[in-house]
Amino acid sequence: PDGIVLHVEQPQYAADMPLFEQAMRDWDAFYNNEPFWSTMHGLDIDGFLIEAGFRSDRLIHGGVTAVVDKDVFPDAADDEGEDYGRKAAWHVIGARK
C-alpha cells in the first residue's frame, strides 16, 4: 500500500530568507510558548524524508489556507503579501511512497 507523510507548518528557513523575516517568524518561539520553533524551522525536512526511505522525486511541497471570517482575518488565499506567519495559511512538506 501507498505510504504518505505530511508536515504542515510555517515555512522552513532558507538561505535566501532575509534575517528580518527569520526574526519575525521566531516571535512564536519566545512569546507564544513554542520553544522549539526556531530549531524546527532550521531542519532539513526533505533530507529526513529521503533518509526515511522516500524518493526525492516523490517529495511534496505545497500550501493550504483556511476558510476564515473575513471580518476577523484577511483571506490568505487572496493575499500574496508576507505577514510573517500570522495568516491562516501553512506550507505542506511531505512525501509519498
Biopython code that builds the backbone (N, CA, C, O; Angstrom):
import numpy as np
from Bio.PDB.StructureBuilder import StructureBuilder

atoms = [
    (1, "PRO", "N", (0.818, -1.198, 0.000)),
    (1, "PRO", "CA", (0.000, 0.000, 0.000)),
    (1, "PRO", "C", (0.856, 1.254, 0.000)),
    (1, "PRO", "O", (1.998, 1.260, 0.459)),
    (2, "ASP", "N", (0.267, 2.312, -0.529)),
    (2, "ASP", "CA", (0.959, 3.606, -0.550)),
    (2, "ASP", "C", (1.133, 4.147, 0.855)),
    (2, "ASP", "O", (0.240, 4.022, 1.693)),
    (3, "GLY", "N", (2.286, 4.750, 1.109)),
    (3, "GLY", "CA", (2.518, 5.441, 2.367)),
    (3, "GLY", "C", (2.682, 6.922, 2.073)),
    (3, "GLY", "O", (3.279, 7.298, 1.064)),
    (4, "ILE", "N", (2.164, 7.744, 2.934)),
    (4, "ILE", "CA", (2.303, 9.187, 2.755)),
    (4, "ILE", "C", (2.569, 9.825, 4.114)),
    (4, "ILE", "O", (2.031, 9.397, 5.135)),
    (5, "VAL", "N", (3.406, 10.854, 4.108)),
    (5, "VAL", "CA", (3.667, 11.618, 5.321)),
    (5, "VAL", "C", (3.563, 13.095, 4.944)),
    (5, "VAL", "O", (4.064, 13.519, 3.903)),
    (6, "LEU", "N", (2.906, 13.870, 5.809)),
    (6, "LEU", "CA", (2.773, 15.304, 5.574)),
    (6, "LEU", "C", (3.188, 16.068, 6.823)),
    (6, "LEU", "O", (2.876, 15.666, 7.944)),
    (7, "HIS", "N", (3.884, 17.155, 6.620)),
    (7, "HIS", "CA", (4.267, 18.063, 7.690)),
    (7, "HIS", "C", (3.654, 19.409, 7.306)),
    (7, "HIS", "O", (4.003, 19.975, 6.270)),
    (8, "VAL", "N", (2.752, 19.921, 8.126)),
    (8, "VAL", "CA", (2.058, 21.173, 7.834)),
    (8, "VAL", "C", (2.472, 22.196, 8.889)),
    (8, "VAL", "O", (2.209, 22.020, 10.078)),
    (9, "GLU", "N", (3.122, 23.266, 8.437)),
    (9, "GLU", "CA", (3.674, 24.239, 9.380)),
    (9, "GLU", "C", (4.044, 25.508, 8.625)),
    (9, "GLU", "O", (3.847, 25.595, 7.413)),
    (10, "GLN", "N", (4.571, 26.473, 9.331)),
    (10, "GLN", "CA", (5.118, 27.665, 8.706)),
    (10, "GLN", "C", (6.358, 27.246, 7.905)),
    (10, "GLN", "O", (6.917, 26.180, 8.162)),
    (11, "PRO", "N", (6.798, 28.064, 6.938)),
    (11, "PRO", "CA", (7.892, 27.634, 6.062)),
    (11, "PRO", "C", (9.220, 27.448, 6.787)),
    (11, "PRO", "O", (9.499, 28.096, 7.795)),
    (12, "GLN", "N", (10.024, 26.549, 6.245)),
    (12, "GLN", "CA", (11.372, 26.355, 6.742)),
    (12, "GLN", "C", (12.194, 27.584, 6.396)),
    (12, "GLN", "O", (11.879, 28.296, 5.442)),
    (13, "TYR", "N", (13.241, 27.836, 7.161)),
    (13, "TYR", "CA", (14.152, 28.921, 6.833)),
    (13, "TYR", "C", (14.993, 28.489, 5.641)),
    (13, "TYR", "O", (15.437, 27.344, 5.555)),
    (14, "ALA", "N", (15.201, 29.410, 4.740)),
    (14, "ALA", "CA", (16.001, 29.131, 3.547)),
    (14, "ALA", "C", (17.142, 30.143, 3.499)),
    (14, "ALA", "O", (17.078, 31.206, 4.115)),
    (15, "ALA", "N", (18.180, 29.789, 2.759)),
    (15, "ALA", "CA", (19.346, 30.669, 2.664)),
    (15, "ALA", "C", (18.973, 32.046, 2.129)),
    (15, "ALA", "O", (19.605, 33.039, 2.488)),
    (16, "ASP", "N", (17.951, 32.119, 1.273)),
    (16, "ASP", "CA", (17.569, 33.398, 0.687)),
    (16, "ASP", "C", (16.515, 34.145, 1.514)),
    (16, "ASP", "O", (16.075, 35.220, 1.108)),
    (17, "MET", "N", (16.097, 33.592, 2.676)),
    (17, "MET", "CA", (15.125, 34.265, 3.529)),
    (17, "MET", "C", (15.849, 35.356, 4.319)),
    (17, "MET", "O", (16.823, 35.072, 5.016)),
    (18, "PRO", "N", (15.387, 36.587, 4.216)),
    (18, "PRO", "CA", (16.052, 37.682, 4.941)),
    (18, "PRO", "C", (16.077, 37.427, 6.453)),
    (18, "PRO", "O", (15.152, 36.832, 7.006)),
    (19, "LEU", "N", (17.135, 37.880, 7.103)),
    (19, "LEU", "CA", (17.256, 37.713, 8.553)),
    (19, "LEU", "C", (16.088, 38.368, 9.284)),
    (19, "LEU", "O", (15.631, 37.853, 10.304)),
    (20, "PHE", "N", (15.599, 39.503, 8.769)),
    (20, "PHE", "CA", (14.468, 40.162, 9.398)),
    (20, "PHE", "C", (13.248, 39.238, 9.405)),
    (20, "PHE", "O", (12.556, 39.130, 10.417)),
    (21, "GLU", "N", (12.988, 38.576, 8.284)),
    (21, "GLU", "CA", (11.856, 37.654, 8.216)),
    (21, "GLU", "C", (12.052, 36.492, 9.194)),
    (21, "GLU", "O", (11.100, 36.085, 9.860)),
    (22, "GLN", "N", (13.263, 35.956, 9.288)),
    (22, "GLN", "CA", (13.523, 34.882, 10.250)),
    (22, "GLN", "C", (13.247, 35.358, 11.675)),
    (22, "GLN", "O", (12.638, 34.639, 12.466)),
    (23, "ALA", "N", (13.695, 36.563, 11.998)),
    (23, "ALA", "CA", (13.474, 37.102, 13.347)),
    (23, "ALA", "C", (11.987, 37.284, 13.622)),
    (23, "ALA", "O", (11.520, 36.983, 14.720)),
    (24, "MET", "N", (11.239, 37.774, 12.637)),
    (24, "MET", "CA", (9.794, 37.959, 12.809)),
    (24, "MET", "C", (9.107, 36.610, 13.029)),
    (24, "MET", "O", (8.200, 36.504, 13.855)),
    (25, "ARG", "N", (9.528, 35.599, 12.309)),
    (25, "ARG", "CA", (8.923, 34.272, 12.458)),
    (25, "ARG", "C", (9.315, 33.629, 13.797)),
    (25, "ARG", "O", (8.585, 32.779, 14.308)),
    (26, "ASP", "N", (10.433, 34.019, 14.353)),
    (26, "ASP", "CA", (10.861, 33.473, 15.648)),
    (26, "ASP", "C", (10.080, 34.053, 16.827)),
    (26, "ASP", "O", (10.271, 33.617, 17.962)),
    (27, "TRP", "N", (9.224, 35.006, 16.584)),
    (27, "TRP", "CA", (8.423, 35.600, 17.651)),
    (27, "TRP", "C", (7.723, 34.510, 18.450)),
    (27, "TRP", "O", (7.678, 34.573, 19.679)),
    (28, "ASP", "N", (7.173, 33.504, 17.758)),
    (28, "ASP", "CA", (6.438, 32.436, 18.453)),
    (28, "ASP", "C", (7.326, 31.649, 19.409)),
    (28, "ASP", "O", (6.852, 31.175, 20.441)),
    (29, "ALA", "N", (8.588, 31.505, 19.085)),
    (29, "ALA", "CA", (9.492, 30.757, 19.959)),
    (29, "ALA", "C", (9.609, 31.430, 21.324)),
    (29, "ALA", "O", (9.734, 30.765, 22.352)),
    (30, "PHE", "N", (9.567, 32.739, 21.314)),
    (30, "PHE", "CA", (9.785, 33.480, 22.554)),
    (30, "PHE", "C", (8.503, 33.942, 23.236)),
    (30, "PHE", "O", (8.467, 34.065, 24.460)),
    (31, "TYR", "N", (7.445, 34.201, 22.458)),
    (31, "TYR", "CA", (6.260, 34.841, 23.032)),
    (31, "TYR", "C", (4.957, 34.055, 22.853)),
    (31, "TYR", "O", (3.898, 34.535, 23.256)),
    (32, "ASN", "N", (5.013, 32.872, 22.266)),
    (32, "ASN", "CA", (3.799, 32.082, 22.081)),
    (32, "ASN", "C", (4.006, 30.642, 22.565)),
    (32, "ASN", "O", (3.334, 29.722, 22.101)),
    (33, "ASN", "N", (4.932, 30.461, 23.490)),
    (33, "ASN", "CA", (5.159, 29.166, 24.130)),
    (33, "ASN", "C", (5.455, 28.048, 23.123)),
    (33, "ASN", "O", (4.948, 26.934, 23.254)),
    (34, "GLU", "N", (6.280, 28.360, 22.119)),
    (34, "GLU", "CA", (6.706, 27.354, 21.150)),
    (34, "GLU", "C", (8.240, 27.342, 21.116)),
    (34, "GLU", "O", (8.841, 27.795, 20.141)),
    (35, "PRO", "N", (8.876, 26.824, 22.182)),
    (35, "PRO", "CA", (10.323, 26.960, 22.328)),
    (35, "PRO", "C", (11.155, 26.233, 21.270)),
    (35, "PRO", "O", (12.337, 26.538, 21.110)),
    (36, "PHE", "N", (10.569, 25.288, 20.549)),
    (36, "PHE", "CA", (11.343, 24.548, 19.551)),
    (36, "PHE", "C", (11.160, 25.095, 18.144)),
    (36, "PHE", "O", (11.694, 24.546, 17.180)),
    (37, "TRP", "N", (10.403, 26.176, 18.033)),
    (37, "TRP", "CA", (10.071, 26.778, 16.741)),
    (37, "TRP", "C", (11.322, 27.069, 15.905)),
    (37, "TRP", "O", (11.402, 26.648, 14.751)),
    (38, "SER", "N", (12.285, 27.774, 16.466)),
    (38, "SER", "CA", (13.472, 28.170, 15.700)),
    (38, "SER", "C", (14.259, 26.965, 15.226)),
    (38, "SER", "O", (14.668, 26.908, 14.067)),
    (39, "THR", "N", (14.475, 26.002, 16.109)),
    (39, "THR", "CA", (15.230, 24.805, 15.740)),
    (39, "THR", "C", (14.506, 24.026, 14.653)),
    (39, "THR", "O", (15.129, 23.581, 13.689)),
    (40, "MET", "N", (13.196, 23.856, 14.799)),
    (40, "MET", "CA", (12.423, 23.095, 13.826)),
    (40, "MET", "C", (12.509, 23.726, 12.437)),
    (40, "MET", "O", (12.593, 23.016, 11.434)),
    (41, "HIS", "N", (12.488, 25.048, 12.379)),
    (41, "HIS", "CA", (12.499, 25.708, 11.081)),
    (41, "HIS", "C", (13.860, 25.667, 10.405)),
    (41, "HIS", "O", (13.975, 26.006, 9.227)),
    (42, "GLY", "N", (14.872, 25.265, 11.120)),
    (42, "GLY", "CA", (16.193, 25.111, 10.528)),
    (42, "GLY", "C", (16.490, 23.688, 10.077)),
    (42, "GLY", "O", (17.546, 23.429, 9.501)),
    (43, "LEU", "N", (15.567, 22.759, 10.334)),
    (43, "LEU", "CA", (15.786, 21.353, 9.976)),
    (43, "LEU", "C", (15.661, 21.135, 8.475)),
    (43, "LEU", "O", (14.949, 21.865, 7.785)),
    (44, "ASP", "N", (16.353, 20.132, 7.985)),
    (44, "ASP", "CA", (16.262, 19.721, 6.582)),
    (44, "ASP", "C", (15.213, 18.613, 6.486)),
    (44, "ASP", "O", (15.552, 17.429, 6.493)),
    (45, "ILE", "N", (13.937, 19.000, 6.396)),
    (45, "ILE", "CA", (12.863, 18.001, 6.381)),
    (45, "ILE", "C", (12.955, 17.119, 5.147)),
    (45, "ILE", "O", (12.712, 15.915, 5.234)),
    (46, "ASP", "N", (13.304, 17.698, 3.988)),
    (46, "ASP", "CA", (13.485, 16.869, 2.784)),
    (46, "ASP", "C", (14.533, 15.791, 3.042)),
    (46, "ASP", "O", (14.346, 14.635, 2.663)),
    (47, "GLY", "N", (15.626, 16.167, 3.683)),
    (47, "GLY", "CA", (16.681, 15.199, 3.989)),
    (47, "GLY", "C", (16.197, 14.080, 4.896)),
    (47, "GLY", "O", (16.548, 12.918, 4.694)),
    (48, "PHE", "N", (15.382, 14.429, 5.906)),
    (48, "PHE", "CA", (14.831, 13.407, 6.797)),
    (48, "PHE", "C", (13.905, 12.461, 6.042)),
    (48, "PHE", "O", (13.919, 11.254, 6.285)),
    (49, "LEU", "N", (13.105, 12.997, 5.131)),
    (49, "LEU", "CA", (12.189, 12.155, 4.357)),
    (49, "LEU", "C", (12.962, 11.181, 3.469)),
    (49, "LEU", "O", (12.609, 10.006, 3.370)),
    (50, "ILE", "N", (14.010, 11.676, 2.830)),
    (50, "ILE", "CA", (14.839, 10.811, 1.985)),
    (50, "ILE", "C", (15.543, 9.763, 2.827)),
    (50, "ILE", "O", (15.610, 8.598, 2.436)),
    (51, "GLU", "N", (16.069, 10.164, 3.981)),
    (51, "GLU", "CA", (16.720, 9.216, 4.886)),
    (51, "GLU", "C", (15.741, 8.137, 5.362)),
    (51, "GLU", "O", (16.142, 7.001, 5.617)),
    (52, "ALA", "N", (14.456, 8.494, 5.480)),
    (52, "ALA", "CA", (13.431, 7.544, 5.926)),
    (52, "ALA", "C", (12.976, 6.615, 4.805)),
    (52, "ALA", "O", (12.150, 5.731, 5.033)),
    (53, "GLY", "N", (13.508, 6.809, 3.591)),
    (53, "GLY", "CA", (13.198, 5.887, 2.507)),
    (53, "GLY", "C", (12.307, 6.436, 1.411)),
    (53, "GLY", "O", (11.962, 5.708, 0.480)),
    (54, "PHE", "N", (11.926, 7.702, 1.498)),
    (54, "PHE", "CA", (11.132, 8.297, 0.433)),
    (54, "PHE", "C", (12.063, 8.785, -0.676)),
    (54, "PHE", "O", (13.135, 9.320, -0.397)),
    (55, "ARG", "N", (11.656, 8.602, -1.924)),
    (55, "ARG", "CA", (12.473, 9.037, -3.064)),
    (55, "ARG", "C", (12.361, 10.547, -3.243)),
    (55, "ARG", "O", (11.300, 11.124, -3.004)),
    (56, "SER", "N", (13.440, 11.183, -3.657)),
    (56, "SER", "CA", (13.454, 12.641, -3.805)),
    (56, "SER", "C", (12.452, 13.111, -4.855)),
    (56, "SER", "O", (11.936, 14.224, -4.750)),
    (57, "ASP", "N", (12.165, 12.290, -5.864)),
    (57, "ASP", "CA", (11.194, 12.696, -6.881)),
    (57, "ASP", "C", (9.746, 12.499, -6.429)),
    (57, "ASP", "O", (8.820, 12.774, -7.193)),
    (58, "ARG", "N", (9.540, 12.025, -5.193)),
    (58, "ARG", "CA", (8.197, 11.825, -4.646)),
    (58, "ARG", "C", (7.911, 12.779, -3.477)),
    (58, "ARG", "O", (6.932, 12.607, -2.751)),
    (59, "LEU", "N", (8.788, 13.798, -3.303)),
    (59, "LEU", "CA", (8.564, 14.785, -2.248)),
    (59, "LEU", "C", (7.426, 15.716, -2.644)),
    (59, "LEU", "O", (7.216, 15.991, -3.826)),
    (60, "ILE", "N", (6.697, 16.195, -1.647)),
    (60, "ILE", "CA", (5.548, 17.076, -1.853)),
    (60, "ILE", "C", (5.854, 18.432, -1.221)),
    (60, "ILE", "O", (6.272, 18.504, -0.065)),
    (61, "HIS", "N", (5.647, 19.492, -1.976)),
    (61, "HIS", "CA", (5.768, 20.859, -1.463)),
    (61, "HIS", "C", (4.547, 21.625, -1.945)),
    (61, "HIS", "O", (4.262, 21.654, -3.142)),
    (62, "GLY", "N", (3.833, 22.237, -1.029)),
    (62, "GLY", "CA", (2.639, 22.981, -1.403)),
    (62, "GLY", "C", (2.186, 23.862, -0.270)),
    (62, "GLY", "O", (2.974, 24.243, 0.597)),
    (63, "GLY", "N", (0.919, 24.181, -0.284)),
    (63, "GLY", "CA", (0.380, 25.034, 0.757)),
    (63, "GLY", "C", (-1.118, 24.841, 0.905)),
    (63, "GLY", "O", (-1.792, 24.380, -0.017)),
    (64, "VAL", "N", (-1.622, 25.191, 2.055)),
    (64, "VAL", "CA", (-3.053, 25.146, 2.336)),
    (64, "VAL", "C", (-3.444, 26.432, 3.050)),
    (64, "VAL", "O", (-2.642, 27.032, 3.765)),
    (65, "THR", "N", (-4.700, 26.846, 2.842)),
    (65, "THR", "CA", (-5.227, 28.012, 3.529)),
    (65, "THR", "C", (-6.549, 27.650, 4.174)),
    (65, "THR", "O", (-7.269, 26.780, 3.684)),
    (66, "ALA", "N", (-6.864, 28.306, 5.255)),
    (66, "ALA", "CA", (-8.117, 28.062, 5.961)),
    (66, "ALA", "C", (-9.214, 28.967, 5.403)),
    (66, "ALA", "O", (-8.941, 30.041, 4.868)),
    (67, "VAL", "N", (-10.446, 28.514, 5.539)),
    (67, "VAL", "CA", (-11.593, 29.360, 5.257)),
    (67, "VAL", "C", (-11.832, 30.161, 6.529)),
    (67, "VAL", "O", (-12.047, 29.592, 7.599)),
    (68, "VAL", "N", (-11.794, 31.479, 6.407)),
    (68, "VAL", "CA", (-11.844, 32.332, 7.592)),
    (68, "VAL", "C", (-12.981, 33.344, 7.506)),
    (68, "VAL", "O", (-13.530, 33.588, 6.431)),
    (69, "ASP", "N", (-13.323, 33.922, 8.635)),
    (69, "ASP", "CA", (-14.256, 35.035, 8.709)),
    (69, "ASP", "C", (-13.486, 36.273, 8.252)),
    (69, "ASP", "O", (-12.610, 36.755, 8.970)),
    (70, "LYS", "N", (-13.800, 36.784, 7.081)),
    (70, "LYS", "CA", (-13.040, 37.898, 6.511)),
    (70, "LYS", "C", (-13.176, 39.190, 7.310)),
    (70, "LYS", "O", (-12.403, 40.126, 7.106)),
    (71, "ASP", "N", (-14.144, 39.252, 8.210)),
    (71, "ASP", "CA", (-14.254, 40.418, 9.087)),
    (71, "ASP", "C", (-13.214, 40.365, 10.205)),
    (71, "ASP", "O", (-12.914, 41.388, 10.822)),
    (72, "VAL", "N", (-12.660, 39.172, 10.468)),
    (72, "VAL", "CA", (-11.675, 38.987, 11.528)),
    (72, "VAL", "C", (-10.267, 38.846, 10.964)),
    (72, "VAL", "O", (-9.332, 39.473, 11.461)),
    (73, "PHE", "N", (-10.109, 38.011, 9.911)),
    (73, "PHE", "CA", (-8.805, 37.731, 9.313)),
    (73, "PHE", "C", (-8.859, 37.995, 7.811)),
    (73, "PHE", "O", (-9.898, 37.786, 7.185)),
    (74, "PRO", "N", (-7.761, 38.447, 7.234)),
    (74, "PRO", "CA", (-7.739, 38.542, 5.771)),
    (74, "PRO", "C", (-7.751, 37.139, 5.182)),
    (74, "PRO", "O", (-7.256, 36.197, 5.800)),
    (75, "ASP", "N", (-8.309, 37.003, 3.996)),
    (75, "ASP", "CA", (-8.337, 35.702, 3.333)),
    (75, "ASP", "C", (-6.954, 35.441, 2.753)),
    (75, "ASP", "O", (-6.551, 36.102, 1.796)),
    (76, "ALA", "N", (-6.233, 34.501, 3.312)),
    (76, "ALA", "CA", (-4.859, 34.210, 2.883)),
    (76, "ALA", "C", (-4.806, 33.796, 1.420)),
    (76, "ALA", "O", (-3.806, 34.047, 0.748)),
    (77, "ALA", "N", (-5.864, 33.165, 0.913)),
    (77, "ALA", "CA", (-5.873, 32.743, -0.483)),
    (77, "ALA", "C", (-5.897, 33.939, -1.434)),
    (77, "ALA", "O", (-5.466, 33.819, -2.581)),
    (78, "ASP", "N", (-6.397, 35.098, -0.974)),
    (78, "ASP", "CA", (-6.492, 36.292, -1.810)),
    (78, "ASP", "C", (-5.337, 37.256, -1.597)),
    (78, "ASP", "O", (-5.263, 38.276, -2.284)),
    (79, "ASP", "N", (-4.440, 36.969, -0.673)),
    (79, "ASP", "CA", (-3.400, 37.917, -0.281)),
    (79, "ASP", "C", (-2.027, 37.315, -0.513)),
    (79, "ASP", "O", (-1.674, 36.309, 0.101)),
    (80, "GLU", "N", (-1.249, 37.929, -1.399)),
    (80, "GLU", "CA", (0.099, 37.426, -1.694)),
    (80, "GLU", "C", (1.160, 38.063, -0.791)),
    (80, "GLU", "O", (2.319, 37.649, -0.830)),
    (81, "GLY", "N", (0.798, 39.043, 0.005)),
    (81, "GLY", "CA", (1.772, 39.741, 0.848)),
    (81, "GLY", "C", (2.256, 38.883, 1.999)),
    (81, "GLY", "O", (1.564, 37.966, 2.441)),
    (82, "GLU", "N", (3.448, 39.188, 2.480)),
    (82, "GLU", "CA", (4.047, 38.462, 3.609)),
    (82, "GLU", "C", (3.498, 39.016, 4.914)),
    (82, "GLU", "O", (3.410, 40.231, 5.095)),
    (83, "ASP", "N", (3.132, 38.122, 5.817)),
    (83, "ASP", "CA", (2.639, 38.560, 7.120)),
    (83, "ASP", "C", (3.410, 37.902, 8.257)),
    (83, "ASP", "O", (3.002, 37.988, 9.415)),
    (84, "TYR", "N", (4.519, 37.250, 7.935)),
    (84, "TYR", "CA", (5.407, 36.631, 8.920)),
    (84, "TYR", "C", (4.689, 35.613, 9.797)),
    (84, "TYR", "O", (4.858, 35.590, 11.016)),
    (85, "GLY", "N", (3.892, 34.780, 9.159)),
    (85, "GLY", "CA", (3.276, 33.667, 9.866)),
    (85, "GLY", "C", (1.977, 33.981, 10.564)),
    (85, "GLY", "O", (1.510, 33.158, 11.351)),
    (86, "ARG", "N", (1.370, 35.116, 10.325)),
    (86, "ARG", "CA", (0.136, 35.470, 11.028)),
    (86, "ARG", "C", (-1.127, 35.051, 10.276)),
    (86, "ARG", "O", (-2.204, 35.022, 10.872)),
    (87, "LYS", "N", (-1.028, 34.727, 8.991)),
    (87, "LYS", "CA", (-2.192, 34.323, 8.201)),
    (87, "LYS", "C", (-2.647, 32.924, 8.574)),
    (87, "LYS", "O", (-1.913, 32.155, 9.194)),
    (88, "ALA", "N", (-3.872, 32.615, 8.184)),
    (88, "ALA", "CA", (-4.377, 31.244, 8.327)),
    (88, "ALA", "C", (-3.940, 30.457, 7.091)),
    (88, "ALA", "O", (-4.764, 30.000, 6.299)),
    (89, "ALA", "N", (-2.624, 30.314, 6.950)),
    (89, "ALA", "CA", (-2.036, 29.630, 5.798)),
    (89, "ALA", "C", (-0.787, 28.887, 6.249)),
    (89, "ALA", "O", (-0.047, 29.365, 7.108)),
    (90, "TRP", "N", (-0.557, 27.713, 5.663)),
    (90, "TRP", "CA", (0.568, 26.874, 6.072)),
    (90, "TRP", "C", (1.228, 26.245, 4.854)),
    (90, "TRP", "O", (0.600, 26.050, 3.814)),
    (91, "HIS", "N", (2.490, 25.938, 5.008)),
    (91, "HIS", "CA", (3.244, 25.211, 3.978)),
    (91, "HIS", "C", (3.107, 23.716, 4.272)),
    (91, "HIS", "O", (3.021, 23.298, 5.427)),
    (92, "VAL", "N", (3.089, 22.932, 3.213)),
    (92, "VAL", "CA", (2.999, 21.477, 3.336)),
    (92, "VAL", "C", (4.272, 20.884, 2.742)),
    (92, "VAL", "O", (4.625, 21.165, 1.596)),
    (93, "ILE", "N", (4.950, 20.067, 3.528)),
    (93, "ILE", "CA", (6.121, 19.325, 3.062)),
    (93, "ILE", "C", (5.823, 17.862, 3.370)),
    (93, "ILE", "O", (5.386, 17.535, 4.473)),
    (94, "GLY", "N", (6.052, 17.008, 2.427)),
    (94, "GLY", "CA", (5.774, 15.590, 2.658)),
    (94, "GLY", "C", (6.348, 14.736, 1.554)),
    (94, "GLY", "O", (7.155, 15.188, 0.742)),
    (95, "ALA", "N", (5.915, 13.496, 1.541)),
    (95, "ALA", "CA", (6.366, 12.550, 0.524)),
    (95, "ALA", "C", (5.371, 11.411, 0.429)),
    (95, "ALA", "O", (4.613, 11.129, 1.357)),
    (96, "ARG", "N", (5.401, 10.766, -0.729)),
    (96, "ARG", "CA", (4.527, 9.621, -0.982)),
    (96, "ARG", "C", (5.397, 8.469, -1.466)),
    (96, "ARG", "O", (6.268, 8.649, -2.317)),
    (97, "LYS", "N", (5.154, 7.289, -0.919)),
    (97, "LYS", "CA", (5.901, 6.096, -1.334)),
    (97, "LYS", "C", (5.439, 5.653, -2.704)),
    (97, "LYS", "O", (5.944, 4.664, -3.236)),
]
sb = StructureBuilder()
sb.init_structure("model")
sb.init_model(0)
sb.init_chain("A")
sb.init_seg("    ")
for serial, (resi, resn, name, xyz) in enumerate(atoms, 1):
    if name == "N":
        sb.init_residue(resn, " ", resi, " ")
    sb.init_atom(name, np.array(xyz, "f"), 0.0, 1.0, " ", f" {name:<3s}", serial, name[0])
structure = sb.get_structure()
